[in-house]
Amino acid sequence: MTNTTPMKTIVSTHNDWDPLEEIFVGTATNAVFPTMDRSTHSYSFTDERYENIKDLEGPVDKRIIEESNEDLEMLAEKLKELGIKVRRPVP
């Protein structure tokens, strides 16, 4: 016997054309470049030789994180102005 009780969800989507009602906007806090190996090199830096980018591994520069968080905050505020519920993670 199967359970026919519908599942309760916080956020759900049923199509691609209804107006946006709710969205998650992330944060750049604690961002890091992934470990560079063949798999990450192939999708992240296709035009660069591995030797040129291997030192990018690890934490992202603080200035880049701050600027990214400013941009994400502006995006979240604009979405709110449009009447969209914006959820943000707590660092």
C-alpha positions as a printed Julia matrix, in Angstrom:
91×3 Matrix{Float64}:
  0.0    0.0     0.0
  1.4    3.42   -0.93
  1.07   6.64    1.0
 -0.92   9.21   -1.01
 -0.49  12.06    1.49
  1.14  15.01   -0.33
  4.52  16.12    0.99
  4.77  19.56    2.59
  7.57  21.66    1.1
  8.92  25.08    1.94
  9.76  26.01   -1.65
  8.49  24.29   -4.77
  8.37  24.95   -8.46
  6.01  23.56  -11.03
  6.97  25.38  -14.22
  9.42  27.85  -15.73
  7.09  30.69  -16.65
  5.24  31.79  -13.51
  6.49  35.01  -11.9
  9.32  34.53   -9.43
  7.94  34.56   -5.89
 10.83  33.42   -3.71
 14.57  32.92   -4.13
 17.73  32.11   -2.2
 20.58  34.58   -2.67
 23.86  33.22   -1.34
 26.99  34.8     0.04
 30.65  34.86   -0.96
 31.8   34.68    2.66
 34.47  31.98    3.11
 34.74  31.45   -0.66
 37.71  29.38   -1.8
 39.13  28.34   -5.13
 38.85  24.55   -5.51
 41.85  22.24   -5.53
 43.23  22.38   -9.04
 43.35  19.01  -10.72
 42.41  17.9   -14.23
 38.68  17.96  -13.52
 38.52  21.5   -12.09
 41.02  22.8   -14.62
 38.94  21.5   -17.53
 35.77  23.41  -16.59
 37.23  26.45  -14.85
 40.28  27.5   -16.81
 40.12  25.91  -20.24
 42.37  28.53  -21.86
 45.12  28.46  -19.22
 47.89  25.97  -18.68
 47.76  24.23  -15.3
 51.17  25.63  -14.35
 49.77  29.17  -14.64
 46.79  28.65  -12.34
 47.81  26.03   -9.77
 48.59  28.76   -7.2
 44.97  29.95   -7.25
 43.95  27.16   -4.87
 42.68  28.19   -1.46
 40.95  31.26   -0.02
 39.68  34.0    -2.3
 41.15  37.47   -1.73
 39.27  39.4     0.97
 38.63  42.35   -1.39
 36.94  40.07   -3.94
 34.74  38.52   -1.24
 33.73  41.97    0.05
 32.87  43.24   -3.44
 30.97  40.05   -4.23
 28.96  40.33   -1.02
 28.12  43.95   -1.88
 26.87  42.84   -5.31
 24.83  40.01   -3.79
 23.31  42.4    -1.26
 22.33  44.82   -4.07
 20.77  41.92   -6.0
 18.8   40.82   -2.93
 17.55  44.36   -2.31
 16.47  44.81   -5.95
 14.58  41.5    -5.85
 12.83  42.58   -2.64
 11.83  45.86   -4.31
 10.17  43.75   -7.0
  8.1   41.98   -4.34
 10.08  38.75   -4.32
 10.72  36.98   -1.01
 14.49  36.68   -0.6
 16.08  34.14    1.7
 19.71  34.64    2.76
 22.01  32.16    4.49
 23.41  32.91    7.91
 27.22  32.72    7.75
